[in-house]
Amino acid sequence: MANKFSLTQVKKYNVNHKILESLASLESRLILFSIVKNSKTAEDIAKKENIPQSTVYSKLHELEDLGLIYVEKTIKSGAGRLTKFYQSRVSSITMNLNSVEPHFILTPVSTS
């Protein structure tokens, strides 16, 4: 007999549900769409969007794990501190929810 998974177990491993949970956060959306045209540091995002820096780092990590953003470049300061510049991979996200399972259409950022 095959094992049946609970909804909680399925959600834990389902990327669509993770994207849905992430995009439910206003902070995540502000961060994601603030770095569509130009890459920014976490500090720049925190200042521009008026979001606590700790929240920005947490959301950036989450969005990066989901593949929605990436580190465009890393700069090393004179003191040896590394500063990452984050860039969005998507310019828009459309969600279709006509069943239990959400479906996303991700529009990539134009490189032209």
C-alpha positions as YAML, in Angstrom:
chain: A
units: angstrom
residues:
- id: 1
  name: MET
  ca: [0.00, 0.00, 0.00]
- id: 2
  name: ALA
  ca: [1.40, 3.40, -0.98]
- id: 3
  name: ASN
  ca: [1.96, 6.00, 1.67]
- id: 4
  name: LYS
  ca: [-0.46, 8.91, 1.62]
- id: 5
  name: PHE
  ca: [0.83, 12.36, 2.40]
- id: 6
  name: SER
  ca: [-1.06, 14.92, 4.43]
- id: 7
  name: LEU
  ca: [-1.72, 18.39, 3.00]
- id: 8
  name: THR
  ca: [0.92, 19.79, 5.37]
- id: 9
  name: GLN
  ca: [3.53, 17.34, 4.07]
- id: 10
  name: VAL
  ca: [2.66, 18.08, 0.45]
- id: 11
  name: LYS
  ca: [2.85, 21.85, 1.06]
- id: 12
  name: LYS
  ca: [6.27, 21.48, 2.65]
- id: 13
  name: TYR
  ca: [7.75, 20.15, -0.59]
- id: 14
  name: ASN
  ca: [5.59, 21.88, -3.19]
- id: 15
  name: VAL
  ca: [7.36, 24.86, -4.76]
- id: 16
  name: ASN
  ca: [4.11, 26.43, -5.94]
- id: 17
  name: HIS
  ca: [2.84, 26.55, -2.36]
- id: 18
  name: LYS
  ca: [6.13, 28.02, -1.18]
- id: 19
  name: ILE
  ca: [5.91, 30.73, -3.84]
- id: 20
  name: LEU
  ca: [2.30, 31.43, -2.86]
- id: 21
  name: GLU
  ca: [3.25, 31.73, 0.82]
- id: 22
  name: SER
  ca: [6.18, 34.01, 0.00]
- id: 23
  name: LEU
  ca: [4.15, 36.30, -2.28]
- id: 24
  name: ALA
  ca: [1.42, 36.58, 0.35]
- id: 25
  name: SER
  ca: [3.89, 38.79, 2.23]
- id: 26
  name: LEU
  ca: [3.78, 42.47, 1.28]
- id: 27
  name: GLU
  ca: [7.45, 42.79, 2.19]
- id: 28
  name: SER
  ca: [8.42, 39.98, -0.19]
- id: 29
  name: ARG
  ca: [6.52, 41.61, -3.03]
- id: 30
  name: LEU
  ca: [8.02, 45.04, -2.33]
- id: 31
  name: ILE
  ca: [11.51, 43.54, -2.28]
- id: 32
  name: LEU
  ca: [11.02, 41.38, -5.38]
- id: 33
  name: PHE
  ca: [9.68, 44.19, -7.54]
- id: 34
  name: SER
  ca: [12.10, 46.84, -6.25]
- id: 35
  name: ILE
  ca: [14.98, 44.95, -7.88]
- id: 36
  name: VAL
  ca: [13.51, 44.29, -11.33]
- id: 37
  name: LYS
  ca: [15.30, 47.11, -13.18]
- id: 38
  name: ASN
  ca: [18.41, 47.57, -11.04]
- id: 39
  name: SER
  ca: [20.20, 45.36, -8.55]
- id: 40
  name: LYS
  ca: [20.33, 46.65, -4.98]
- id: 41
  name: THR
  ca: [21.90, 45.76, -1.67]
- id: 42
  name: ALA
  ca: [19.81, 44.65, 1.29]
- id: 43
  name: GLU
  ca: [20.61, 47.96, 2.96]
- id: 44
  name: ASP
  ca: [19.41, 49.94, -0.08]
- id: 45
  name: ILE
  ca: [16.19, 47.92, -0.23]
- id: 46
  name: ALA
  ca: [15.55, 48.38, 3.51]
- id: 47
  name: LYS
  ca: [15.95, 52.16, 3.24]
- id: 48
  name: LYS
  ca: [13.95, 52.60, 0.03]
- id: 49
  name: GLU
  ca: [11.06, 50.33, 1.04]
- id: 50
  name: ASN
  ca: [11.12, 51.22, 4.76]
- id: 51
  name: ILE
  ca: [11.43, 47.57, 5.82]
- id: 52
  name: PRO
  ca: [13.60, 46.45, 8.76]
- id: 53
  name: GLN
  ca: [16.96, 45.21, 7.48]
- id: 54
  name: SER
  ca: [16.60, 41.87, 9.30]
- id: 55
  name: THR
  ca: [13.28, 41.29, 7.49]
- id: 56
  name: VAL
  ca: [14.89, 42.20, 4.17]
- id: 57
  name: TYR
  ca: [17.67, 39.65, 4.68]
- id: 58
  name: SER
  ca: [15.16, 36.97, 5.65]
- id: 59
  name: LYS
  ca: [12.94, 37.65, 2.64]
- id: 60
  name: LEU
  ca: [15.92, 37.85, 0.26]
- id: 61
  name: HIS
  ca: [17.08, 34.43, 1.44]
- id: 62
  name: GLU
  ca: [13.57, 33.02, 0.93]
- id: 63
  name: LEU
  ca: [13.20, 34.56, -2.56]
- id: 64
  name: GLU
  ca: [16.67, 33.35, -3.55]
- id: 65
  name: ASP
  ca: [15.86, 29.80, -2.40]
- id: 66
  name: LEU
  ca: [12.75, 29.91, -4.60]
- id: 67
  name: GLY
  ca: [14.82, 31.03, -7.59]
- id: 68
  name: LEU
  ca: [12.95, 34.31, -7.98]
- id: 69
  name: ILE
  ca: [16.05, 36.44, -7.36]
- id: 70
  name: TYR
  ca: [19.81, 35.99, -7.59]
- id: 71
  name: VAL
  ca: [22.99, 37.69, -6.46]
- id: 72
  name: GLU
  ca: [24.07, 39.75, -9.47]
- id: 73
  name: LYS
  ca: [27.43, 40.70, -7.98]
- id: 74
  name: THR
  ca: [29.37, 40.75, -4.73]
- id: 75
  name: ILE
  ca: [31.69, 43.62, -3.86]
- id: 76
  name: LYS
  ca: [34.38, 43.44, -1.21]
- id: 77
  name: SER
  ca: [34.95, 46.66, 0.74]
- id: 78
  name: GLY
  ca: [38.33, 47.88, 1.93]
- id: 79
  name: ALA
  ca: [37.55, 46.41, 5.36]
- id: 80
  name: GLY
  ca: [36.93, 43.01, 3.76]
- id: 81
  name: ARG
  ca: [33.14, 43.14, 4.15]
- id: 82
  name: LEU
  ca: [31.20, 41.49, 1.32]
- id: 83
  name: THR
  ca: [28.20, 43.34, -0.05]
- id: 84
  name: LYS
  ca: [25.75, 41.46, -2.27]
- id: 85
  name: PHE
  ca: [23.65, 43.10, -4.96]
- id: 86
  name: TYR
  ca: [20.35, 41.30, -5.58]
- id: 87
  name: GLN
  ca: [18.44, 41.21, -8.87]
- id: 88
  name: SER
  ca: [14.97, 39.88, -9.67]
- id: 89
  name: ARG
  ca: [14.65, 37.12, -12.27]
- id: 90
  name: VAL
  ca: [11.00, 38.03, -12.96]
- id: 91
  name: SER
  ca: [9.27, 41.23, -14.05]
- id: 92
  name: SER
  ca: [5.77, 39.96, -13.32]
- id: 93
  name: ILE
  ca: [3.98, 36.98, -11.83]
- id: 94
  name: THR
  ca: [0.49, 35.85, -12.78]
- id: 95
  name: MET
  ca: [-1.32, 33.37, -10.57]
- id: 96
  name: ASN
  ca: [-4.14, 31.10, -11.69]
- id: 97
  name: LEU
  ca: [-6.09, 29.50, -8.88]
- id: 98
  name: ASN
  ca: [-8.82, 27.44, -10.52]
- id: 99
  name: SER
  ca: [-8.21, 24.33, -8.45]
- id: 100
  name: VAL
  ca: [-6.54, 23.38, -5.20]
- id: 101
  name: GLU
  ca: [-3.14, 23.70, -6.83]
- id: 102
  name: PRO
  ca: [-1.94, 27.24, -7.69]
- id: 103
  name: HIS
  ca: [-0.34, 27.77, -11.08]
- id: 104
  name: PHE
  ca: [2.13, 30.60, -11.74]
- id: 105
  name: ILE
  ca: [3.21, 32.25, -14.95]
- id: 106
  name: LEU
  ca: [6.57, 33.92, -14.37]
- id: 107
  name: THR
  ca: [7.62, 36.59, -16.86]
- id: 108
  name: PRO
  ca: [11.41, 36.82, -16.99]
- id: 109
  name: VAL
  ca: [13.16, 40.15, -16.75]
- id: 110
  name: SER
  ca: [13.97, 41.44, -20.22]
- id: 111
  name: THR
  ca: [17.70, 41.63, -20.89]
- id: 112
  name: SER
  ca: [17.37, 44.10, -23.77]
...
